[in-house]
Every structure is written in C-alpha cells, then in structure tokens.
Amino acid sequence: MDLTLVSHHLCPYVQRAAIVLHEKGVPFERRWVDLAAKPDWFNAVSPLGKTPVLLVGGDPVFESAVICEYLDETLAPRLHPADALLRARHRGWMEFGSSVLNTIWAYYTAPDAAAPQAQREVLEARFAQLEQALHPQGPFFAGAGFCIVDAVFAPVFRYFGTFEALGEPGWFSRTPRVGAWRAALAQRPSVRAAAVADYDARLRAFLRERASELSRRMQ
Ligand SMILES: N[C@@H](CCC(=O)N[C@@H](CS)C(=O)NCC(=O)O)C(=O)O
C-alpha cells in the first residue's frame, strides 16, 4: 500500500494518525502543507481544508479518526478492542480527546488575564474524568496494550511540556494516574517519531503570535 500522510508540523490530529502508522510498522511518506497558504493540490484532496489527509495510492481519506479506523481495519496489529462494546467506548474517549484539544485551543488563545485560568480549570476537570476512566495499573489507557485512545492523547499531552516550560506547572498534580500515563506515552517510540524534532520551538513561535494572554506572558 502506497501511503502519504498530508501533514502540518503542529497539528495534533496529524500526530494521532502518524502514531497509528508507526504502531503498524508500515512505511509512509509525509507531505507537509502550510495551512496559512493552502496550495491547490491540498484543497483538491481535503474537502474541509484541514490536515490530516491520508493518501492511499491516489485516494484521499480525510478526518483523523476515520484515518485511524481505516488503518486499524486494514493493517495489523489491531489497536482497537475486539469486543464491540469496548470498541464503542474507546471511540467515545477518542471524541473526548478531540474535545480536550478544543479546550487547549481556548486556553492558549484566551484574550484576557482571567480567561486562561477558566480554561485551565476545565482541562483539570477533564483530567479528573480521565483519572477515573484509565486502567488502574496502566501503563496505557486500557492496560498493557497500546490502543488508539493512547494515540489520541499522546499529542494532547505534548502541549503541556511547552506550557510547563512557559511557567505554567502542576497540570497533573491532582491526577497521578494521568500523569503516569502521560509519562509512559512520552517514552513510546511511535509517539516520539510522530512529531518533528523542533516541535517545541515551533509551538512556542506559534503561541507567541496568538495575541493572547499566554502570548503576552511570553514576552
Ligand atoms: N476533525 C478534524 C480536525 C483537523 C484540524 O482541525 N486540523 C487543523 C490543524 S490541527 C487544520 O487543518 N486547520 C486548518 C483550517 O481549519 O483551515 C480531524 O480530526 O482531522
């Protein structure tokens, strides 16, 4: 299968697809796109103008969750649970991960001094929900085996290394299981391989340009 992942350097949805590809051990190419100046070839394969898109031969598949599901149906090893009910529950937590990404966006774009704290409280409440949903022994979401929910949350947690370095510590101090899960994911080779080497520097530059409370704190 000839696979190309159309990618943006900072996109967490791209990373989840890249993690699944790495977990499958399948070779794939990357094609990078500048989302601030979308080229015609990109608009032709991405109906919503978003990354990621997976090109399978010449056929585009868009939406990261759909890409992950397609890869899981066609390539071993299976990352989703075999049981239909468990699989449905995992899909729910994948959606939960996308909702957390929306709150992270609201956190780093918050315009005034009070707003980041309000979003931080929402995020910490989400982590408290995850603390209850996680397998008690870990190291991954459902226990010993890495699953697609892990691929979804690894890029979520990546933001917090940068936020901590910017002087916003203690995100996981009340949710130790989530903290341990985050640490286990950071060690996973597929997770390390999914992001560009200069991810942190790129994210800082991106955050600095947001005209937000966080960007003002960075000056
Ligand atoms: N629901 C989509 C979300 C993807 C998404 O939001 N991608 C962002 C970058 S991280 C994007 O391409 N934004 C460009 C735009 O909306 O114009 C998915 O899961 O693939």
The ligand as a MOL file (V3000), in Angstrom:
LIG
                    3D

  0  0  0     0  0            999 V3000
M  V30 BEGIN CTAB
M  V30 COUNTS 20 19 0 0 0
M  V30 BEGIN ATOM
M  V30 1 N -11.7860 16.9730 12.8180 0
M  V30 2 C -10.5320 17.1290 12.1230 0
M  V30 3 C -9.7660 18.2780 12.7390 0
M  V30 4 C -8.4620 18.5740 11.9780 0
M  V30 5 C -7.9910 20.0060 12.2130 0
M  V30 6 O -8.5980 20.8140 12.9520 0
M  V30 7 N -6.8680 20.3670 11.5730 0
M  V30 8 C -6.3650 21.7200 11.6580 0
M  V30 9 C -4.8790 21.7550 12.0070 0
M  V30 10 S -4.5250 20.9930 13.5250 0
M  V30 11 C -6.4750 22.3760 10.3030 0
M  V30 12 O -6.1720 21.7690 9.2970 0
M  V30 13 N -6.8760 23.6570 10.2710 0
M  V30 14 C -6.8800 24.4170 9.0610 0
M  V30 15 C -8.1830 25.1040 8.8380 0
M  V30 16 O -9.1620 24.7960 9.5300 0
M  V30 17 O -8.2200 25.9530 7.9480 0
M  V30 18 C -9.7170 15.8310 12.2040 0
M  V30 19 O -9.8870 15.1300 13.2210 0
M  V30 20 O -8.9680 15.5120 11.2700 0
M  V30 END ATOM
M  V30 BEGIN BOND
M  V30 1 1 1 2
M  V30 2 1 2 3
M  V30 3 1 2 18
M  V30 4 1 3 4
M  V30 5 1 4 5
M  V30 6 2 5 6
M  V30 7 1 5 7
M  V30 8 1 7 8
M  V30 9 1 8 9
M  V30 10 1 8 11
M  V30 11 1 9 10
M  V30 12 2 11 12
M  V30 13 1 11 13
M  V30 14 1 13 14
M  V30 15 1 14 15
M  V30 16 2 15 16
M  V30 17 1 15 17
M  V30 18 2 18 19
M  V30 19 1 18 20
M  V30 END BOND
M  V30 END CTAB
M  END
